[in-house]
């Protein structure tokens, strides 16, 4: 995503709730390269999806050099995310089924 910040600036991207519930837009810390930052979007259904409009994203906040940035641990590696998300999807589906019986 394009941001109005100098290259090398580190900042925090904060997301707002998306209209598409199967897409999770993650809050992200990134460094500006060529005027852009990377935004992480997880697709919970696995099907192909068009890119979200810029309005679906919220705020880019440059950080102060005095603020330490902590790197994420191995739990958020790409191949581990589906194992983390699967129980959440199952729990949501079972609660929807229970509401249908009521």
For each residue, the residues with C-beta under 8 A, 3 or more apart:
1: 13 36 37 38 39 54 57 60
2: 35 36
3: 11 32 35 36 37 60
4:
5: 9 11 32 35 60 62
6: 9 32
7: 32 33 34 35
8: 31 32
9: 5 6 31 32 62
10: 29 30 31 32 62 63 69
11: 3 5 29 30 31 32 37 60 61 62 63
12: 27 28 29 60 61 63
13: 1 27 28 29 30 37 39 57 58 59 60 61
14: 27 58 59 61
15: 18 25 26 27 39 57 58
16: 25 56 57 58
17:
18: 15 21 23 24 25 52 56
19: 56
20: 23 49 52
21: 18
22: 43 44 45
23: 18 20 41 42 43 44 49 52
24: 18 41 42 44
25: 15 16 18 39 40 41 52 56 57
26: 15 39 40 41 42
27: 12 13 14 15
28: 12 13 37 38 39 40
29: 10 11 12 13 63 69
30: 10 11 13 37 38 39
31: 8 9 10 11 37
32: 3 5 6 7 8 9 10 11 35 36 37
33: 7 36 37
34: 7
35: 2 3 5 7 32
36: 1 2 3 32 33
37: 1 3 11 13 28 30 31 32 33 60
38: 1 28 30
39: 1 13 15 25 26 28 30 57
40: 25 26 28
41: 23 24 25 26 52
42: 23 24 26 81 85
43: 22 23 46 47 49
44: 22 23 24 85 89
45: 22
46: 43
47: 43
48:
49: 20 23 43
50:
51:
52: 18 20 23 25 41 56 57
53: 56
54: 1 57
55:
56: 16 18 19 25 52 53
57: 1 13 15 16 25 39 52 54
58: 13 14 15 16
59: 13 14
60: 1 3 5 11 12 13 37
61: 11 12 13 14
62: 5 9 10 11
63: 10 11 12 29 67 69
64: 67
65:
66:
67: 63 64
68:
69: 10 29 63
70:
71:
72: 75 76
73: 76
74: 77 80
75: 72 80 84
76: 72 73 80 81
77: 74 80 81
78: 81
79: 82
80: 74 75 76 77 83 84
81: 42 76 77 78 84 85
82: 79 85 86
83: 80 86
84: 75 80 81 87 88
85: 42 44 81 82 88 89
86: 82 83 89 90
87: 84 90 91
88: 84 85 91 92
89: 44 85 86 92 93
90: 86 87 93 94
91: 87 88 94 95
92: 88 89 95 96
93: 89 90 96 97
94: 90 91 97 98
95: 91 92 98 99
96: 92 93 99 100
97: 93 94 100 101
98: 94 95 101 102
99: 95 96 102
100: 96 97
101: 97 98
102: 98 99
